[in-house]
Amino acid sequence: MPLFLTSLKDAKSRAFVRDAIAETAPDLILTATAFAAGDAEDIFPAGGPPVLQIIPATTARDAWANSPRGLAAADLAMHVVLPELDGRVLAGAISFKDMAAPDADLAFTAALNRAEPQAIAHVAERAAALIRLALTPRAERRIAVLMPDYPGAPGRTGYAVGLDVPESVRRALETLADAGYDAGPAPADSKSLLDRIVASEALPLADYHRLFAALPEPVRAAITAAWGRPEDDRDLQGNAFHFRFARFGHVTVALAPDRGAALDRRADYHDPALPPRHALLAFGLWLRHGLEAHALVHMGAHGTLEWLPGKAVALTPDCFPQAVLGALPVIYPFIVSNPGEAAQAKRRIAAVTLGHLPPPLTGAGLTEAEQTLERLVDEYAEADGLDTRRRDRLARLIVESAAETGLSVRAGIDAGTDPNEALRRIDAWLCDVKDMQVKDGLHIYGAEDDDADRTQSAHAERAALLTALDGRHVSAGPAGAPARGRRDVLPTGRNLFTADPRHLPTATALDLGRLAADEVVRTYLQEHGDYPRSVVIDLWGSATLRTGGEEIAQGLHLMGCRPIWDHGSGRVTGIEVLPPASLGRPRVDVSWRVSGLFRDIFPAQLALLDAAARAVAAREEEADENSLAASARAGGDVARVFGSAPGAYGAGIEDALARGAFADRGELGAAYLAAASHVYDGPEGTARPAAGAFAAQVARADALLHTADDPARDLLDGAEDGAFIGGFAAAAALLGKAVDLVVLDTSDPEKPKARALKDALARIVHGRVSATFIAGQMRHGPRGAAELTETVDRLVAFAETTHQVASHLLDQLHAAYLADDDVRAFLLRENPQAADAMARRFEDARRRGLWHARRNDLDGDLAALRAEARDEGRFSAEARDEGRFSAEAREEGPFGAEARDIANTRTEARNIATTRAEARHQATLGTEAAE
């Protein structure tokens, strides 16, 4: 039933819509109304009919067809971002501006909004799929649950930042079964769940050929050109594709195939041009046509599907997310503090993104030695000025104790450090680490604990999953970091929305950004005795959305600028350049390295930053007060916003880091510079190729500024921080420039802290070797083991790219994770692949000369661990086979003996591993005694 109205903000229109919905009880609502309704619960109530947003775009059809962005900035704000505030799900754009035939009498050519038939058909398919989901009884619904296999490193199956994915899936099976779904008996624990997921026959090749032939010709041509025939795909066995999955009644838990070659897993996720190989396309076709799934639940951020090649928004049938998933409804539990990547899933695969909590945080605490040292420092402070002899004795004792316990190394003290400076550094180190927060385990979707807020969110998360799977509307909720004061994101379980980009940076963000920028200047001045003149700032989409644009405000303040807002709407309308006298320091020449996600979400901010640079460059000011203006007068290009090519994501070095396929970091630096190949400038923030332009700014830079704003996430969570910081460091070294790498900690926005990268990493490692952190991860079985391996992997990556990871940090990780018998046994028992990967990364650090360990037997010990891990890994595979053979034996009989042989083999192998472990332990004791 069609409804026509003026605006969803108009009271009469809202009443009209509310009454119409009550009278007709529709299964689904399609709306082409732009902007947001505001508080939409009265017209779009939770559990009511789902609301699909369709777009009659003002973007010209040719511009849409030829642009990787898809929509112009105005359409993105009006028809995409703002409707998300109501919890609407984007179904697609159905029409675009086109030119009518010229009117000779009027000498005028009108612009008309012309329908796009293929887009309309796709919207109809989305609507039909949601209605089919809603009308199918729960017990008959076929649900696919997809676990991420990103970054695809061994031992990290089901890895998502902050979330125990395998356990979340296991408990979701229980939730579904309790709600009336045929979800089969859930496994006893997450390791058992992972053991059940094995490669099995899925989609026959003949069916794939038939479905492949029905896809658009550009899709078929791109895949064939990149990967050849489907018969050559490694996941084709015999005459069928085999995928990794396990069935629990009508619920199938699966892992998607790699997008590309196995060694390229991490880099392939963000490659702008590489189409998925046949197996990944076949996987999507199997979900839709083989399983005939009613819905897909993607548990945990993030996967590969929303990053496949195609437009950023307003996709076409030629875009690979649409080609793979079609109109399949997607429900996507997503960490509430990552709004940017949630937006990617919402806008490219029409996902309902259900916010979930980050992990709980707790104090890392001090070790016994550190507590003793802290007491001595307190005694020294009491004696200072009262008892000179006691004070001096305490000072010597503090320095000696720090040296004996190794704390002097962590505090940056050596034999030549002045005693007074040594005391200052020890005190500063203890103050910096004693109150730091670490993850107390991981979040489990929908799991309750003793905290009232977390329990309320747990109920909301489970309820939202069931509501979404009923094909009903899930209320919208904001995204942000709860530990940074964003209490409005609680309870979680709501369909995440992001900030209105037209308001960024906000006035609050400007104030906080100014504090942070002043901290950077103060720290640099203290270290160098002069002001910074040129810096590069990393600018990311999710961080900007979390903070309201604090990172933008930091850079603008360094430049001596501030935004201008429209007082009525709060929208940013321009830039004001402040006079030099109000700054009290020289202007900083700021260059921006923007992420691909920032580029896609914030075209208006790209234009704003370019306008600021050009306004500063046009000032008639002395060179020592305005180096950007001096560069412009000398004929230099004043463009200062750089990023990857349209459609590309990442820092450009992920591939080489993932494979270890680089001879030295010079190769990484060159790849990083090559990836920042485009300038974004002009009133639309348009991309233009500019080879070498970013390299010139890196060569001039005094510092890289990389902000860490989320208390629940640090530099060792995920690959992105290491790639962007490490890529810059490698590029600067390649250009022969020594540049400060500054990590600006704004997790407490009122007390920003600028740290050198080496100090920031030392602080993080202190937290990750704490008994609290390790115990928290050990509660999470395979996923917790993966978190420990990820820690080592990321720290070694920083060592490889920056050469600023002190050897003693790797000593600390090795001592806490592998030299501790309990932790080592945990790794081998719960996730032998993760144990093997950890040992391999330690070996990488040794091979590249980045780790000079004190233990003489280290290489042999790492080799022994890898051998144990391989044995344990074989147990896991045999355990899966044993379970399968046992089931077959009950039905058919002939496999009973084979099952017993496998069980005997496992027992024998375990005995061998135990003997090896005991031998290793005795060797370790002997080495420690010798030392």
Secondary structure, 3 states (H helix, E strand, C coil): CCCCCCCCCCHHHHHHHHHHHHHHCCCCEEECCCCCCCCCCCCCCCCCCCEEEEEEEEEEHHHHHHCCCCCCHHHHHHHHHHHHCCCCEEEEEEEEEEECCCECCCCECCEEEEECHHHHHHHHHHHHHHHHHHHCCHHHCCEEEEECCCCCCCCCCCEECCEEHHHHHHHHHHHHHHCCCCCCCCCCCHHHHHHHCEEEEEEEHHHHHHHHHCCCHHHHHHHHHHHCCHHHCCCEECCEEEEEEEEECCEEEEECCCCCCHHHHHHHCCCCCCCCCHHHHHHHHHHHHHCCCCEEEECCCCCCHHHCCCCCCCCCCCCHHHHHHCCCCEEEEEECCCHHHHHHHHHHHCEEEEEECCCCEEECCCCHHHHHHHHHHHHHHHHCCCCHHHHHHHHHHHHHHHHHHCHHHHCCCCCCCCHHHHHHHHHHHHHHHHCCEEECCCECCCCCCCCHHHHHHHHHHHHHHHHHHCCCCCCEEECCCHHHCCHHHCCCCCEEECCCHHHCCCHHHHHHHHHHHHHHHHHHHHHHCCCCCEEEEEECHHHHHHHCCHHHHHHHHHHCEEEEECCCCCCEEEEEECCHHHHCCCECEEEEEECHHHHHHCHHHHHHHHHHHHHHHCCCCCCCCEHHHHHHHCCCCCCCEEECCCCCCCCCCHHHHHHCCCCCHHHHHHHHHHHCCEEEECCCCEEEECCCHHHHHHHHCCEEEEEECCCCCCCCCCCHHHHHHHHHHHHHHHCCCCCEEEEEECCCCCCCEEEEHHHHHHHHHHHHCCHHHHHHHHCCHHHHHHHHHHHHHHHHHHHHHHCCCCHHHHHHHHHHHCCCHHHHHHHHHHCHHHHHHHHHHHHHHHHCCCCCCCCCCHHHHHHHHHHHHHHHHHHHHHHHHHHHHHHHHHHHCCCHHHHHHHHHHHHHHHHHHHHHHHHHHHHHHHHHHHC
